[in-house]
Amino acid sequence: MYFPLKRKEYGELRPSKFIRAEASKRAYSIQLSPCKQVTRTHRGGVHSVKIEHIEQQYMLSGGADGRIHVYDLNTTSEADGSIRIKSLQGVTSQNRHHYAVTTVSWFPFDTGMFISSSFDKTIRVWDTNTMTPACTFHMDSRIYCQAISPIASHCLVASAADEPRIRLCDLKSGADTHSLGGHVGSILSVAWSPREEHVLYSGGSDGTIRVWDIRRAAACLRLLDQHNGDASPLADTNVAHGGGVNGFAFTGNGHYLVSLGLDEKIRLWDTFTLNNTLVNYGSLWRNQFRFYLQASISDTNVWPPLLYVPSDDHQVLVYELHSGILLRRLRGAYGRVTCTEYRPGYQELYVGSNDSEVLVWEPINENDQEPIDNSMGAFQDTWSESEDEEQ
């Protein structure tokens, strides 16, 4: 690190390039944290974790026990150097969801409020200070996923439920505004575009990904086609996956969308052309459960960008986003990994699984670095040795 610092001091290296080089180096060298631990607070699996992007200090977790907890990630270390991230507060037994929490998300502009969805057929809006529901939307079916736009002036929450329509809930009025129909079967995932506030993506059990503009009467703009064919944008033959689509992840600028399918395929879509980029991520990823998966993508300071995908075989697979090369297997969970959350300012990764744990992966300490055996390639075991990628 000292050589780049000296080049920056002498004006030979621009600050932006220095930040990118160091962020990339840290992101490529993460290891299971030897000192930082999130205390076990859930009695069932952890299904969703979310870090607010205003200060990157507070994290939500939602679990199979119907409970939600808030953590302070800037917890100070103890006398022995360990850091135990404890729950600041959680919902009470009286206020908790009756069934498993499927997703949690922060209100984009204020950490005083967050949103959750559950198999108990409700979407709840919570007051962070009191951990009580300020508003509850009652749906007709169990909910796999909910999403709120990170940039929009509207306050609409989209739901993906065990029904063939997307329902939009207005936080201002406390009521449903309208619904979007078109899928055949259940809807497993929804995600708002990070660059167009009225554009919504949905993935269904029918293997289709639909692009919606909620301002239009004929809201569906296109069905994404994995073959980039010449058929009509709304042709029924346009299929994105050979199975249900149960996960989405956007790059920070919204240029690319990653979709996860029950056909155990990962696809990368260009949101400007709405075409499949045809990146091949191999066949080592496992996804066999009809449940929403939360993948993550590194921030723009990391180059090449990294994709973190939870896998059924108790690990997180780390891919180079644009090439599809498998770089790492992050092992450590004893249960099926269900969610990943990237903390951009720290290059940390938080991983939830069915073993009730949230594991922390952080950049390796430079004093502990060891030589890397490149012959292991993408199949290195993170328990046995560390990696340090040159940038």
C-alpha positions as CSV (number, residue, x, y, z in Angstrom):
1,M,0.0,0.0,0.0
2,Y,2.9,2.4,0.7
3,F,4.1,2.6,-2.9
4,P,0.7,3.8,-4.2
5,L,0.5,6.3,-1.3
6,K,3.9,7.7,-2.3
7,R,2.9,8.0,-5.9
8,K,-0.3,9.8,-4.9
9,E,1.8,12.1,-2.7
10,Y,4.0,13.0,-5.6
11,G,1.0,13.6,-7.9
12,E,1.8,10.5,-10.1
13,L,-1.4,8.8,-9.2
14,R,-4.8,10.4,-9.3
15,P,-6.9,10.1,-6.1
16,S,-9.7,8.3,-8.0
17,K,-7.3,5.7,-9.3
18,F,-5.8,5.3,-5.9
19,I,-9.2,4.7,-4.3
20,R,-10.1,2.2,-7.0
21,A,-6.9,0.3,-6.6
22,E,-7.1,0.0,-2.9
23,A,-10.8,-0.8,-2.8
24,S,-10.3,-3.5,-5.5
25,K,-7.3,-5.0,-3.6
26,R,-9.4,-5.2,-0.4
27,A,-12.5,-6.6,-2.1
28,Y,-10.5,-9.4,-3.8
29,S,-8.8,-10.4,-0.5
30,I,-11.7,-10.9,1.8
31,Q,-11.6,-13.7,4.4
32,L,-13.9,-14.9,7.1
33,S,-13.4,-12.4,9.9
34,P,-11.2,-13.7,12.7
35,C,-12.4,-11.1,15.2
36,K,-15.8,-9.7,14.1
37,Q,-18.9,-11.7,14.9
38,V,-22.6,-11.1,14.7
39,T,-24.3,-12.6,17.7
40,R,-26.9,-15.2,17.1
41,T,-30.4,-13.7,17.7
42,H,-32.7,-15.7,15.4
43,R,-34.1,-19.1,16.4
44,G,-34.5,-20.1,12.8
45,G,-32.7,-19.4,9.5
46,V,-31.7,-15.9,8.5
47,H,-33.6,-15.1,5.3
48,S,-32.6,-11.5,4.6
49,V,-30.0,-8.9,5.7
50,K,-29.9,-5.3,4.6
51,I,-27.4,-2.4,5.3
52,E,-28.6,1.1,5.0
53,H,-26.6,3.1,2.5
54,I,-26.8,6.5,4.1
55,E,-24.1,5.9,6.8
56,Q,-23.5,2.1,6.2
57,Q,-23.8,1.7,10.0
58,Y,-27.0,-0.1,10.7
59,M,-28.0,-3.6,9.5
60,L,-31.4,-5.3,9.5
61,S,-31.9,-9.1,9.7
62,G,-35.2,-11.0,9.2
63,G,-35.6,-14.7,10.0
64,A,-37.7,-17.8,9.9
65,D,-38.9,-17.1,13.4
66,G,-40.8,-14.0,12.2
67,R,-38.5,-11.6,14.0
68,I,-36.4,-8.6,12.8
69,H,-33.3,-7.2,14.5
70,V,-31.3,-4.0,14.1
71,Y,-27.5,-4.1,14.6
72,D,-24.8,-1.3,14.9
73,L,-21.9,-2.4,12.6
74,N,-19.6,0.2,14.1
75,T,-19.5,-1.6,17.5
76,T,-16.2,-0.9,19.3
77,S,-13.8,-3.8,20.0
78,E,-13.5,-5.5,23.4
79,A,-10.4,-5.8,25.5
80,D,-9.3,-8.9,23.7
81,G,-9.7,-7.2,20.3
82,S,-12.8,-9.1,19.3
83,I,-15.9,-7.3,18.0
84,R,-19.3,-8.7,19.0
85,I,-22.0,-7.1,16.9
86,K,-25.1,-7.4,19.1
87,S,-28.7,-6.7,18.3
88,L,-29.6,-3.1,19.3
89,Q,-33.3,-3.9,19.4
90,G,-35.7,-6.3,17.9
91,V,-39.4,-6.7,17.4
92,T,-41.4,-8.1,20.4
93,S,-43.3,-11.4,20.4
94,Q,-46.5,-9.5,20.1
95,N,-45.4,-7.5,17.1
96,R,-43.5,-10.1,15.1
97,H,-44.6,-11.7,11.9
98,H,-46.6,-14.9,12.4
99,Y,-44.6,-16.8,9.8
100,A,-41.1,-16.4,8.3
101,V,-39.8,-13.0,7.2
102,T,-38.8,-13.2,3.5
103,T,-37.2,-9.8,2.9
104,V,-36.3,-6.6,4.7
105,S,-35.4,-3.2,3.3
106,W,-34.6,0.2,4.6
107,F,-36.5,3.3,3.6
108,P,-34.1,4.8,1.0
109,F,-33.8,8.3,2.5
110,D,-34.3,7.8,6.3
111,T,-33.1,5.1,8.6
112,G,-36.1,5.8,10.9
113,M,-38.2,3.4,8.9
114,F,-37.9,0.0,7.3
115,I,-40.1,-2.5,5.4
116,S,-40.6,-6.3,5.7
117,S,-42.5,-9.0,3.9
118,S,-43.5,-12.4,5.2
119,F,-45.2,-15.7,4.5
120,D,-48.0,-14.5,6.8
121,K,-49.4,-12.5,3.8
122,T,-48.4,-9.1,5.1
123,I,-46.0,-6.2,4.2
124,R,-45.3,-4.1,7.2
125,V,-43.8,-0.7,7.5
126,W,-41.9,-0.3,10.8
127,D,-40.8,2.6,13.0
128,T,-37.1,1.9,13.8
129,N,-37.1,3.8,17.1
130,T,-40.0,1.8,18.6
131,M,-39.8,-1.3,16.5
132,T,-43.6,-1.3,16.1
133,P,-45.5,-1.5,12.8
134,A,-46.7,1.9,11.6
135,C,-48.6,0.4,8.7
136,T,-49.6,-3.1,7.6
137,F,-50.7,-4.1,4.1
138,H,-52.7,-7.3,4.0
139,M,-52.3,-9.4,0.9
140,D,-54.1,-12.4,-0.5
141,S,-51.1,-14.7,-0.8
142,R,-47.8,-15.4,0.9
143,I,-45.1,-12.9,-0.1
144,Y,-41.7,-14.0,-1.5
145,C,-40.2,-10.5,-1.9
146,Q,-40.9,-6.8,-1.6
147,A,-39.0,-3.8,-3.1
148,I,-39.0,0.0,-2.8
149,S,-37.2,2.2,-5.3
150,P,-33.9,3.6,-4.1
151,I,-34.3,6.8,-6.1
152,A,-38.0,7.5,-6.6
153,S,-40.1,10.4,-5.5
154,H,-43.0,8.0,-5.2
155,C,-43.3,5.7,-2.1
156,L,-44.6,2.6,-3.8
157,V,-43.7,-0.9,-2.5
158,A,-43.9,-3.7,-5.0
159,S,-44.8,-7.2,-3.9
160,A,-43.9,-10.6,-5.4
161,A,-46.4,-13.1,-4.1
162,D,-47.9,-16.5,-4.7
163,E,-50.2,-15.0,-7.3
164,P,-49.9,-13.9,-11.0
165,R,-50.0,-10.2,-10.2
166,I,-47.7,-7.5,-8.7
167,R,-49.4,-5.3,-6.2
168,L,-48.2,-1.8,-5.6
169,C,-48.6,-0.4,-2.0
170,D,-48.5,3.3,-1.4
171,L,-46.8,4.3,1.9
172,K,-48.3,7.8,1.7
173,S,-51.9,6.6,1.6
174,G,-51.5,3.2,3.3
175,A,-53.5,1.5,0.5
176,D,-52.9,-0.5,-2.7
177,T,-52.7,1.7,-5.7
178,H,-53.0,-0.8,-8.5
179,S,-51.7,-4.2,-9.7
180,L,-49.7,-5.4,-12.7
181,G,-50.9,-8.6,-14.3
182,G,-49.2,-10.7,-17.0
183,H,-47.2,-13.5,-15.3
184,V,-48.5,-17.1,-15.4
185,G,-48.2,-18.5,-11.9
186,S,-46.5,-17.1,-8.9
187,I,-44.1,-14.1,-8.9
188,L,-40.9,-14.8,-7.0
189,S,-38.9,-11.6,-7.3
190,V,-39.2,-7.9,-8.0
191,A,-36.7,-5.1,-8.2
192,W,-36.9,-1.4,-9.1
193,S,-34.4,0.1,-11.5
194,P,-31.7,2.2,-9.8
195,R,-31.7,4.8,-12.6
196,E,-35.4,5.0,-13.8
197,E,-37.8,5.6,-10.9
198,H,-40.9,4.3,-12.7
199,V,-39.3,1.1,-14.2
200,L,-39.9,-2.2,-12.4
201,Y,-38.5,-5.7,-13.1
202,S,-40.3,-8.9,-12.0
203,G,-39.4,-12.6,-12.2
204,G,-42.0,-15.3,-12.2
205,S,-42.3,-19.1,-11.7
206,D,-43.0,-19.2,-15.5
207,G,-39.3,-18.4,-16.2
208,T,-40.1,-14.9,-17.6
209,I,-38.7,-11.5,-16.6
210,R,-41.0,-8.7,-17.3
211,V,-40.1,-5.0,-17.5
212,W,-42.8,-2.6,-16.4
213,D,-43.4,1.2,-16.6
214,I,-45.9,1.9,-13.9
215,R,-47.0,5.2,-15.5
216,R,-48.4,3.5,-18.6
217,A,-51.8,1.9,-19.0
218,A,-50.2,-1.0,-20.9
219,A,-47.5,-1.2,-18.2
220,C,-45.5,-4.2,-19.5
221,L,-42.8,-2.9,-21.8
222,R,-41.0,-6.2,-22.6
223,L,-40.3,-9.8,-21.8
224,L,-36.6,-10.5,-21.7
225,D,-35.4,-13.2,-24.0
226,Q,-32.3,-15.3,-23.1
227,H,-31.7,-16.0,-26.8
228,N,-32.0,-12.3,-27.9
229,G,-34.4,-13.4,-30.7
230,D,-36.2,-11.3,-33.2
231,A,-39.7,-12.0,-31.9
232,S,-42.0,-9.3,-30.6
233,P,-40.9,-7.7,-27.3
234,L,-44.1,-9.0,-25.7
235,A,-44.1,-12.4,-27.4
236,D,-45.0,-15.3,-25.1
237,T,-42.0,-17.2,-26.5
238,N,-39.6,-14.8,-24.8
239,V,-38.3,-16.7,-21.8
240,A,-35.4,-15.6,-19.5
241,H,-34.8,-18.9,-17.6
242,G,-35.8,-22.5,-17.9
243,G,-37.3,-22.3,-14.4
244,G,-38.6,-19.7,-12.0
245,V,-36.7,-16.5,-11.5
246,N,-36.1,-16.1,-7.7
247,G,-33.4,-13.4,-7.4
248,F,-32.3,-10.1,-8.8
249,A,-29.2,-7.8,-8.3
250,F,-28.4,-4.5,-10.0
251,T,-25.1,-2.8,-10.4
252,G,-24.9,0.5,-8.7
253,N,-25.4,2.6,-11.8
254,G,-28.3,0.4,-13.0
255,H,-26.6,-0.5,-16.2
256,Y,-26.6,-4.3,-15.6
257,L,-29.1,-6.7,-14.0
258,V,-28.2,-10.1,-12.7
259,S,-31.0,-12.7,-12.6
260,L,-31.0,-16.0,-10.7
261,G,-33.1,-18.9,-11.9
262,L,-34.3,-22.2,-10.6
263,D,-32.7,-23.7,-13.7
264,E,-29.5,-23.0,-11.8
265,K,-28.4,-20.4,-14.4
266,I,-27.1,-16.9,-13.7
267,R,-27.7,-14.4,-16.4
268,L,-26.4,-10.8,-16.9
269,W,-28.7,-8.4,-18.7
270,D,-27.9,-5.0,-20.2
271,T,-30.7,-2.7,-19.1
272,F,-30.0,-0.2,-21.9
273,T,-30.6,-2.7,-24.7
274,L,-32.5,-5.3,-22.6
275,N,-30.4,-8.0,-24.1
276,N,-28.7,-11.0,-22.5
277,T,-25.0,-10.4,-22.5
278,L,-24.4,-14.2,-22.8
279,V,-21.9,-14.3,-20.0
280,N,-21.3,-17.9,-18.9
281,Y,-21.1,-18.4,-15.2
282,G,-20.6,-22.2,-15.4
283,S,-22.6,-25.0,-13.8
284,L,-21.3,-25.1,-10.2
285,W,-24.0,-22.9,-8.6
286,R,-26.9,-24.6,-6.8
287,N,-30.4,-23.2,-6.5
288,Q,-33.2,-25.7,-6.0
289,F,-35.6,-24.0,-3.5
290,R,-38.6,-21.9,-4.4
291,F,-37.4,-19.0,-2.2
292,Y,-36.1,-15.5,-2.8
293,L,-32.3,-15.3,-3.0
294,Q,-30.4,-12.1,-2.2
295,A,-27.3,-11.7,-4.3
296,S,-24.9,-8.7,-4.1
297,I,-22.6,-6.8,-6.5
298,S,-19.5,-4.8,-5.4
299,D,-19.6,-1.0,-5.8
300,T,-18.1,1.0,-8.7
301,N,-14.8,1.5,-6.9
302,V,-14.0,-2.3,-7.3
303,W,-12.8,-3.2,-10.8
304,P,-13.4,-5.7,-12.2
305,P,-16.7,-5.8,-10.3
306,L,-17.5,-8.9,-8.2
307,L,-20.8,-10.8,-8.0
308,Y,-21.6,-12.6,-4.7
309,V,-24.2,-15.4,-5.1
310,P,-25.6,-17.5,-2.3
311,S,-25.6,-21.2,-3.1
312,D,-27.6,-24.2,-1.7
313,D,-24.3,-26.1,-1.0
314,H,-23.5,-23.9,2.1
315,Q,-21.2,-21.4,0.3
316,V,-21.1,-18.1,-1.5
317,L,-19.7,-18.2,-5.0
318,V,-17.7,-15.1,-6.1
319,Y,-17.7,-14.4,-9.8
320,E,-16.1,-11.7,-11.9
321,L,-19.2,-10.0,-13.1
322,H,-18.4,-9.4,-16.8
323,S,-16.4,-12.5,-17.5
324,G,-18.2,-15.1,-15.4
325,I,-15.0,-16.5,-14.0
326,L,-15.4,-18.1,-10.6
327,L,-12.8,-16.5,-8.4
328,R,-13.6,-17.7,-4.9
329,R,-15.8,-20.1,-2.8
330,L,-16.6,-18.5,0.5
331,R,-17.1,-21.4,2.9
332,G,-18.1,-21.1,6.5
333,A,-21.8,-21.5,6.8
334,Y,-23.2,-24.8,8.1
335,G,-26.6,-24.3,6.4
336,R,-28.0,-23.3,3.0
337,V,-26.9,-19.7,2.3
338,T,-29.9,-17.5,1.6
339,C,-28.6,-13.9,1.4
340,T,-25.6,-11.7,0.9
341,E,-25.2,-8.0,1.6
342,Y,-22.1,-6.0,0.5
343,R,-20.9,-3.0,2.6
344,P,-19.3,-0.7,0.0
345,G,-17.4,1.7,2.1
346,Y,-15.6,-1.2,4.0
347,Q,-15.5,-3.9,1.3
348,E,-17.2,-6.3,3.8
349,L,-19.7,-9.0,3.0
350,Y,-22.4,-10.1,5.4
351,V,-23.9,-13.6,4.8
352,G,-27.1,-15.1,6.2
353,S,-27.9,-18.8,6.2
354,N,-30.4,-21.4,7.5
355,D,-28.1,-22.2,10.4
356,S,-29.3,-19.0,12.1
357,E,-25.9,-17.2,11.7
358,V,-24.8,-14.1,10.0
359,L,-21.1,-14.4,9.0
360,V,-18.8,-11.5,8.3
361,W,-16.2,-11.5,5.5
362,E,-13.7,-8.7,5.6
363,P,-10.5,-7.7,3.8
364,I,-7.4,-9.5,4.9
365,N,-5.0,-7.8,7.2
366,E,-1.8,-7.0,5.2
367,N,0.4,-8.2,8.0
368,D,-1.2,-11.7,7.7
369,Q,-0.9,-12.1,4.0
370,E,0.6,-15.3,2.7
371,P,1.8,-16.3,-0.8
372,I,-1.0,-17.7,-3.0
373,D,-0.8,-21.0,-4.8
374,N,-2.2,-20.0,-8.2
375,S,-2.5,-23.6,-9.2
376,M,-5.6,-23.8,-7.1
377,G,-7.3,-21.1,-9.2
378,A,-11.0,-20.6,-8.6
379,F,-11.2,-23.6,-6.3
380,Q,-9.2,-22.2,-3.3
381,D,-10.7,-23.0,0.1
382,T,-10.9,-19.8,2.1
383,W,-10.4,-21.8,5.3
384,S,-7.0,-23.0,4.3
385,E,-5.3,-19.9,2.9
386,S,-5.9,-16.3,1.9
387,E,-5.9,-14.6,-1.4
388,D,-4.4,-11.3,-2.4
389,E,-5.2,-10.2,-6.0
390,E,-2.9,-7.7,-7.5
391,Q,-4.6,-4.7,-9.0
